[in-house]
Amino acid sequence: MPKVAGVKRIKKFTGKKKGMLVSYESMVSPLEAPDLESMGRRADWDFKIAGLLTSKGIAGQDRIKYLNFARSIIKRHEEGTLTDQFINAKKSYYLELYAGTIDEGILDEIVKTIRGGEVA
């Protein structure tokens, strides 16, 4: 589960690059560097949603279901293509996929949190 916010995650990633072996660096240098701003924003969202799940008493592997749902909603939210139809379709999909083990009320709270604004 996410234990660090975006700024710490970016700092950790950029710090790793300094200690790479030369042979390893030559293998990965042609690859495009990740978008650190996007990575940090994603980590902040994960951190915020994880806090919500903790407050609701969701622990262990059950958190993964909710985090995956949240990530799909966040992706559309950041693209600006989030619609009620998409939210309802995703909720229906997750409720059917995890029948009896997922709470619709928590899914609604996740959507409300995401729609409520940007990550602080």
Summary of the structure (lengths in Angstrom):
residues: 120
radius of gyration: 17.0
end to end distance: 19.3
largest distance: 51.3
contacts: 292
relative contact order: 0.13
helix: 71%
strand: 0%
